[in-house]
Amino acid sequence: MRTEDPENINDSMRNMDVIGEIALLPDTLFFCQTAEIPKRLPKKQLSEWVYNTIVEVAPLPMDQLLWGFVERETEKSGYTVLWYAGLKERILSVIGDLPNGLHAVPYFALGFLLAQEGGQIFTGDKFASVLVGEKIFGFYKSEEANFTHIQQCLSASKIEIGDQLTRVKIVSSNVGYSGDIKLVAEYKLLDGSIKTRDVTLRTDVIWSADIRDKVLIKSLKRQRQMDRISQTGIRTACVFLILLFSFEICLMGIRLCLLCKESTKNRLQPKALSIESKDFLVRKIQGTVEQEIRPFELLSILNNLRPKSIYFLSATVDNLHNVIVEAMAETAIAAETYRQQLDKSGYFESVTIENMTTTYQGTKFVLFCDFKEKNKTSFLALDSPS
């Protein structure tokens, strides 16, 4: 357990290192202690447990103290908590009117979260806190916290860490969308090599580490949450408005396209009506012509296939594809041959002979011809036989 030394609280220590949203306070303002967290302790009750622990240990009433805590996982899959508290009056004299956007945290608290094996010189621009493993060793001015001086101090305290001494400095800090704080830590080793490491402090960790009045912290935390919700709402509204605006632009484009097509339709409609009227007239003329010409076309087909030994006596066309022909042939065989020739020509559905009689003039017969239906899309589509 560490206790603050009033003589060490001088004017030069009443300043802070501010890194992003973190204001680092001198270690000498606080007394602190580490403890193992009971395994069955719910996380929601950790703050209450730390408060009760400080009440039991602190030499002053809690209303005269400002306190906070940080926790980290141990090698045994457990958790160790580092709690700290300091006299409210002295802390407030250092931080003054601290902006609500800053988290007031001791150097050693942040060093505890970043601690590794060996010695760590966790430094800012003004001060440095030295930790050995997870244990706090001492607090120094930044210019005093060089490797040589810290090694001498460790040797004087009979602490051997060999070459495992690292100087750690936070070079940048920014707040993530969820409220987490993302740090970039620079690690400088004894051999002069430098490495960087990204560290994320969860929002619950940084609020627990903040030493300000817990009622104020609760209010600020709620305010931050409301701000994030408001920002989310604003972003969502902006995205919605952008989408709505884009949709309106698309609708305007569609309307303009429809107006253009409507204009084209109105411009072409008279021509279309004219073409339609002409097409209708052509179809009417075509139908009339077909009705007039079709009988002659059918008789022409029959006549072209007729042998010279057969002549027609009469012909009746009762519709556009049925023809009844009364004819005279020299013999019945000639009549049958003519029927077969017609049937094979491809122009007929059927060709039959009826009422065949033989006289001194020859063989008289009646030819029933059922022509195939004409293609409706053609005009005079039946080819003339060669």
Backbone hydrogen bonds, N-H to C=O, Kabsch-Sander energy under -0.5 kcal/mol:
donor,donor_aa,acceptor,acceptor_aa,energy
2,R,32,C,-1.2
8,N,5,D,-1.8
9,I,6,P,-1.2
10,N,8,N,-1.5
13,M,10,N,-1.5
14,R,11,D,-1.5
17,D,24,L,-1.2
18,V,16,M,-0.6
19,I,17,D,-0.6
19,I,22,I,-3.2
20,G,18,V,-0.5
22,I,19,I,-2.4
23,A,21,E,-0.5
23,A,103,H,-3.1
24,L,17,D,-3.5
24,L,22,I,-0.6
25,L,105,V,-2.2
29,L,26,P,-1.5
30,F,27,D,-2.1
31,F,85,A,-2.6
33,Q,83,W,-2.1
35,A,81,V,-2.2
37,I,79,Y,-2.6
41,L,38,P,-1.7
45,Q,42,P,-1.3
46,L,43,K,-1.4
49,W,45,Q,-2.2
50,V,46,L,-2.6
51,Y,47,S,-2.2
52,N,48,E,-2.3
53,T,49,W,-2.1
54,I,50,V,-2.5
55,V,51,Y,-2.3
56,E,52,N,-1.7
57,V,53,T,-1.5
58,A,54,I,-3.6
64,Q,61,P,-1.7
65,L,62,M,-1.7
66,L,86,G,-2.5
68,G,84,Y,-2.1
69,F,208,S,-1.9
70,V,82,L,-2.1
72,R,80,T,-2.1
74,T,78,G,-2.8
77,S,74,T,-1.3
80,T,72,R,-2.7
81,V,35,A,-3.1
82,L,70,V,-3.2
83,W,33,Q,-2.3
83,W,81,V,-0.6
84,Y,68,G,-2.3
85,A,31,F,-2.4
86,G,66,L,-2.3
88,K,64,Q,-2.9
91,I,87,L,-2.3
92,L,88,K,-2.7
93,S,89,E,-1.4
94,V,90,R,-0.9
94,V,91,I,-0.9
95,I,91,I,-2.7
96,G,92,L,-2.2
98,L,96,G,-1.8
102,L,99,P,-1.9
103,H,21,E,-3.3
104,A,102,L,-0.6
105,V,23,A,-2.5
105,V,103,H,-0.7
107,Y,25,L,-1.7
110,L,106,P,-1.4
111,G,107,Y,-2.4
112,F,108,F,-2.5
113,L,109,A,-1.4
114,L,110,L,-1.4
115,A,111,G,-1.0
119,G,164,Q,-3.5
120,Q,131,L,-3.1
121,I,166,T,-3.3
122,F,120,Q,-0.9
122,F,129,S,-2.8
123,T,121,I,-0.8
123,T,168,V,-3.0
124,G,127,F,-3.1
128,A,140,Y,-2.7
129,S,122,F,-3.3
130,V,138,G,-2.9
131,L,120,Q,-2.4
132,V,135,K,-2.9
133,G,118,G,-2.8
133,G,131,L,-0.6
135,K,132,V,-2.2
137,F,130,V,-3.2
138,G,130,V,-1.4
140,Y,128,A,-3.0
142,S,126,K,-3.0
144,E,141,K,-1.0
145,A,141,K,-1.0
145,A,142,S,-0.8
146,N,144,E,-1.5
150,I,146,N,-2.3
151,Q,147,F,-2.6
152,Q,148,T,-2.1
153,C,149,H,-2.2
154,L,150,I,-2.5
155,S,151,Q,-2.6
156,A,152,Q,-2.5
157,S,153,C,-1.3
158,K,155,S,-1.9
159,I,154,L,-2.9
160,E,158,K,-0.6
161,I,159,I,-0.6
164,Q,161,I,-2.0
165,L,163,D,-1.7
166,T,119,G,-2.3
167,R,188,K,-2.7
168,V,121,I,-2.6
168,V,166,T,-0.6
169,K,186,E,-2.0
170,I,123,T,-0.6
171,V,169,K,-0.6
171,V,184,V,-2.7
172,S,184,V,-1.0
174,N,182,K,-1.9
176,G,180,D,-3.9
179,G,176,G,-1.4
181,I,201,L,-2.5
182,K,174,N,-3.3
182,K,180,D,-0.6
183,L,181,I,-0.6
183,L,199,V,-3.8
184,V,172,S,-2.1
185,A,183,L,-0.5
185,A,197,R,-3.1
186,E,169,K,-3.4
187,Y,185,A,-0.5
187,Y,195,K,-3.9
188,K,167,R,-2.7
188,K,186,E,-0.6
189,L,187,Y,-0.5
189,L,193,S,-2.7
192,G,189,L,-1.8
195,K,187,Y,-2.8
197,R,185,A,-2.4
199,V,183,L,-2.7
201,L,181,I,-3.3
201,L,199,V,-0.5
202,R,200,T,-0.7
206,I,202,R,-2.2
207,W,203,T,-1.7
208,S,204,D,-1.8
209,A,205,V,-2.0
210,D,206,I,-1.0
211,I,104,A,-2.1
217,I,213,D,-2.9
218,K,214,K,-2.5
219,S,215,V,-2.1
220,L,216,L,-3.0
221,K,217,I,-3.1
222,R,218,K,-2.2
223,Q,219,S,-2.3
224,R,220,L,-2.8
225,Q,221,K,-2.4
226,M,222,R,-2.5
227,D,223,Q,-2.6
228,R,224,R,-2.8
229,I,225,Q,-2.6
230,S,226,M,-2.9
231,Q,227,D,-3.1
232,T,228,R,-2.9
233,G,229,I,-2.8
234,I,230,S,-2.9
235,R,231,Q,-3.0
236,T,232,T,-3.0
237,A,233,G,-2.9
238,C,234,I,-2.9
239,V,235,R,-2.9
240,F,236,T,-2.8
241,L,237,A,-3.0
242,I,238,C,-2.8
243,L,239,V,-2.8
244,L,240,F,-3.0
245,F,241,L,-3.2
246,S,242,I,-2.7
247,F,243,L,-2.7
248,E,244,L,-2.7
249,I,245,F,-2.4
250,C,246,S,-2.4
251,L,247,F,-2.6
252,M,248,E,-2.8
253,G,249,I,-2.6
254,I,250,C,-2.6
255,R,251,L,-3.0
256,L,252,M,-2.8
257,C,253,G,-2.3
258,L,254,I,-2.8
259,L,255,R,-2.9
260,C,256,L,-2.5
261,K,257,C,-2.5
262,E,258,L,-3.0
263,S,259,L,-2.7
264,T,260,C,-2.4
265,K,261,K,-2.7
266,N,262,E,-2.9
267,R,263,S,-2.2
268,L,264,T,-2.3
269,Q,265,K,-2.1
272,A,268,L,-2.7
273,L,269,Q,-2.9
274,S,270,P,-2.4
275,I,271,K,-2.9
276,E,272,A,-2.8
277,S,273,L,-2.7
278,K,274,S,-2.4
279,D,275,I,-2.8
280,F,276,E,-2.6
281,L,277,S,-2.4
282,V,278,K,-2.6
283,R,279,D,-2.5
284,K,280,F,-2.4
285,I,281,L,-2.8
286,Q,282,V,-3.1
287,G,283,R,-2.8
288,T,284,K,-2.5
289,V,285,I,-3.0
290,E,286,Q,-2.8
291,Q,287,G,-2.2
292,E,288,T,-1.9
293,I,289,V,-3.3
294,R,290,E,-2.7
297,E,293,I,-2.2
298,L,294,R,-2.5
299,L,295,P,-2.4
300,S,296,F,-2.0
301,I,297,E,-1.8
302,L,298,L,-2.0
303,N,299,L,-2.5
304,N,300,S,-2.5
305,L,301,I,-1.4
306,R,302,L,-0.5
306,R,303,N,-0.7
310,I,307,P,-1.6
311,Y,328,M,-2.1
313,L,326,E,-3.6
314,S,326,E,-1.9
316,T,324,I,-2.9
318,D,316,T,-0.7
318,D,322,N,-1.1
319,N,322,N,-0.9
323,V,321,H,-0.5
323,V,369,C,-2.5
324,I,316,T,-3.1
325,V,323,V,-0.5
325,V,367,L,-2.8
326,E,314,S,-2.8
327,A,325,V,-0.6
327,A,365,F,-2.6
328,M,311,Y,-2.7
329,A,363,T,-3.2
330,E,309,S,-0.6
335,A,331,T,-1.5
336,E,332,A,-2.2
337,T,333,I,-2.7
338,Y,334,A,-2.1
339,R,335,A,-2.1
340,Q,336,E,-2.4
341,Q,337,T,-2.1
342,L,338,Y,-2.2
343,D,339,R,-2.3
344,K,340,Q,-1.8
345,S,341,Q,-0.6
345,S,342,L,-0.9
346,G,343,D,-0.5
349,E,370,D,-3.9
350,S,370,D,-1.3
352,T,368,F,-2.3
354,E,366,V,-2.5
357,T,355,N,-0.5
357,T,364,K,-3.2
359,T,357,T,-0.5
359,T,362,G,-3.3
362,G,359,T,-0.7
363,T,329,A,-3.5
364,K,357,T,-3.5
364,K,362,G,-0.6
365,F,327,A,-2.3
366,V,354,E,-2.7
367,L,325,V,-3.8
368,F,352,T,-2.9
368,F,366,V,-0.6
369,C,323,V,-3.0
369,C,367,L,-0.7
370,D,350,S,-2.8
370,D,368,F,-0.5
371,F,321,H,-3.3
371,F,369,C,-0.7
372,K,347,Y,-2.7
378,S,375,N,-1.5
380,L,378,S,-0.6
